[in-house]
Amino acid sequence: MSMSTLAIALVISVVGTLVAGLVAFWPDPRAHRASNILLAVSAACGAIVGILIATGDGLLLVLPEALYPAAADGSAHVWPLFYGMVFGLDRFSAIFYSLMSVVTLLVAIYAIPYYEDHAETYSKPGANALTALFVLGMQGVLLSTNIFGFMTFWEIISVTSFFLIMAGGSIASRKAGFLFLIVTHLGAGAIMSGLFLLSGGALLSDFSVIALITPELPQATLYAALVLLLFGFGSKAGLVPFHVWLPEAYSEAPVPVSALMSGAGVNLTVYGFLRVLLFMLPGVPMWFVLTVVILGVISAMVGVLYAVLERDVKRLLAYASIETMGLIFAMIGVGLLAGQEGSTDLTQAALYAALFMVAAHALFMSGLFLASGIMIATVHSRRLEAMGGLAKRLPLFSGAVCVLALSAALMPPFAPFMAEWSFLQAVVGALTEATPMLKVALAVIMAAVGFVAGLALFAMVKLYAIGFLANPRSDEAAAAIEPKPIFMLPVVVLAALGLLLGLFSPLVLNRIGAVDLAPADLDMQVLATGGGELAPLTLFLVMAGILLALFLLRRLLSDVTFERNYQTWDCGQPTTPRMEYTATAFSAPIRYFFRFFLRAQKVVTSTPLTPNNPWVASRTMSLLVSQVWYDRLYAPIGSGLTRLSGLVGRLQNGSVQFYISLILLALLVTLIVAL
């Protein structure tokens, strides 16, 4: 396909997204479906362009040059808008663009019946228009090649996310929206300040120009920029301790928005972070690298611990997203650390493993959030304790969720396991020749990844076992039926894509340039790193063959005529939902071992059945899990700012002479600083 054809398809993708947002306000009942269909078509065009460029051999798509050839005098065409900015896609940005487009395509399909079923809660025109604008912001971030475009579209994402989070109109959604707005704007301000420091304050500086400037920057300026950028991108990614907004926002936003934010929006932080580190800076200091590793490890451990404890299905998935982003940043940090220590093989393996984990996260996390919407609509509750028994009543849907949960649990042969295996195998292979400092760091990383992987499996087993197995725990769960096909399609497709991405991970990695991990001479079906090899497709076939053999042996060696079906019983008594494990009981061992950190408290509420007899009462137990970071960090900061604002408010005393004195004092201080 020619570059001009790719450019036209890319323009159709962006313009189609904009038109989809405008069509949402068309005063016609068909506007809702038309808007989402347009968004899906534009996303499909974007996915095709992104995949072709990401898997092409050094393709670079630059707009408007790809649409308008240079003049005879050699002068290039410029856009009449956006200050003549240049937009483009290289292999790196195309990876994220294709992932974002695939997620958007499936979310747009899901949103058609979702907003129709929730018309009393959400405004369909507003939700569709804001979603399209949110997607347009993501497209702009990935296409921008200078600071002005990057930050403009980054702000579009932030503002539209704020209104989408509050779309439900509840008090909780407003609180989550304003918390998100505060954190994300602090982060955006930090990113802009960091980029300004790197560019010398030039708003329209191209990224390639910044790469030429940074080697000459003073060390203090470079360090300040790195701190600002780490805070800005880290807060948007949900790294601890900047993560407090993420569970609140994801749980209160509409399900399609939660899927977009977790499956596509949060991945842009990895893109921006790596775009700066790998393409604009000549190198980073050791203290920065170690900080990235430590923040990534802590975020992964904290995220998975709270995911184990959560009983709210959407909050559980939000903490699982924090855990995965923590692993991704830890991999990036290890790659940078290995580069500092001269281990180039580990650097390549870690960075490509991080990119592959980003792709896997986009698929399984967006799929799980879309699945959570079906689960919540089925039982009319976000509590896992209200579910149960869904596997028998929703077999196809439960099978898709099982695949997605196994992906999130880092189990073979799914894509996250392949990323984790490649990373750990490269770490093991680098241990023999590593420096003492690198050996210590890699040993800690291996232990942390093992810890996180074990608890991730625990969390996903809890999600699936409590939500889908055993007997129904509510009347709604007992009456559950298979959802509409249009609801099912995106979830099933995302589950299938996650499985295929894992099975053909060598092929995918080879096509995006990771030839060291997936050599072409091995037919692109074997991962090879750190002296070890793994064939995902062969592993899957072996596992499937073992299961099939066990099934056939069981059918051949047992006499089914002597079998009878009967309800499960306990010591002669039929079981009831009250006898089943709850999500709280399931997580009790983890709560006990980490009680010094989690500080979970059981609260028993006693309600007397008769006012005159307090001994005969109905008792309920609830589990309160305190947010350590919120209680110890954010709450004191909030209280301090409230007191400070009260003191500053006293300055407004109505005296004109006092105001003039303050102005003169400000001018005097400014002159002193300037001189």
CORRALIN-V93429 format. One record per helix or strand of 3 or more residues. SS is the DSSP state (H for helix, E for strand). FROM is the first residue (numbers start at 1). TO is the last residue. If there is no record, write none. Layout:
ss from to
SS FROM TO
SS FROM TO
This chain:
ss from to
H 3 23
H 31 54
E 61 63
H 82 84
E 87 89
H 91 117
H 124 143
H 147 168
H 171 199
H 207 216
H 219 237
H 244 252
H 255 265
H 267 279
H 286 309
H 313 340
H 344 379
H 384 386
H 390 393
H 395 408
H 415 431
H 436 468
H 475 478
H 485 503
H 505 511
H 520 522
E 527 529
E 532 534
H 536 557
H 560 562
H 577 579
H 583 586
H 588 593
H 595 598
E 600 610
E 613 625
H 628 649
H 656 674
